[in-house]
Amino acid sequence: MAAFQALVLAGSRGGVDPVAAYAGVSQKGLIVLGGRTLLTRVLDALDKAGAERIGVSTNDAALEAALAGETTRAALSRLPSAAGPSQSVHDGAQAMGTPLLVTTVDHALLQAEWVSDFMADTPADADIAILLGEEALVQAAAPTTKRTYLAFRDGRYSGCNLFYLKTPASLRAIDLWRTVEKHRKQPWKIAALFGPVTLIRYLLGQMTLDEMVARIGRLAGVRAAAVRARHGLAAVDVDKPADLDLVRSLVEG
């Protein structure tokens, strides 16, 4: 696998994070799992996968101090996080350039193999790719996990918090994401973005995963690809206290 660079999202929308509070720390990246913080675990997976440069997007002083104590082969840097993840990705990509792998600090079980497989499975002509886990694969790996699945004609899929921005054009897709995020409390505006035909076909279960991702890509003016995860645990992150209990059981027994 060729060397690559990565961005780790470790920002906050403000207020108290329920998972961090449940674990008794100020920020999810500082949660200790199997003797290592989530920050260390994610950085280690990216480092072992061959990252040559890793940027961590955060404004948390405690996490920034922890980052200063990390040792990796990859060059580490702190990037200021924005109010939302889409803006943080946009700012990170502007600062670091592409190709850029993007993940989150709460990807507690992240493995170097998952990263390598994802980049290897991304189509050569894609500008941007997203990794998704098929429901049966995810549930087989973690039967008690409660994930959010999107239903398509060819199955139900959950996001895996791994994105690959292969080309500079991928920023156009991030711009679309920023627009969607801006209108997240105004669903009618989001519906207008995608158009009635796409929405009706999706709601009627007539679209496959690949068709939907390709349509969204065309709307943004990019070649977008859905990559299917080879490993079910890739879809398990730490969004809520029950997720933390689950990953603790998997890592610490």
PyMOL commands that set and color helices and strands:
alter all, ss='L'
color gray80, all
select helices_A, chain A and resi 18-23+28-30+38-49+61-68+85-96+112-121+135-141+170-182+187-194+196-203+209-220+232-235+241-252
alter helices_A, ss='H'
color red, helices_A
select strands_A, chain A and resi 4-9+32-33+36-37+51-57+75-79+100-104+128-134+150-152+155-165+224-228
alter strands_A, ss='S'
color yellow, strands_A
deselect
rebuild
show_as cartoon
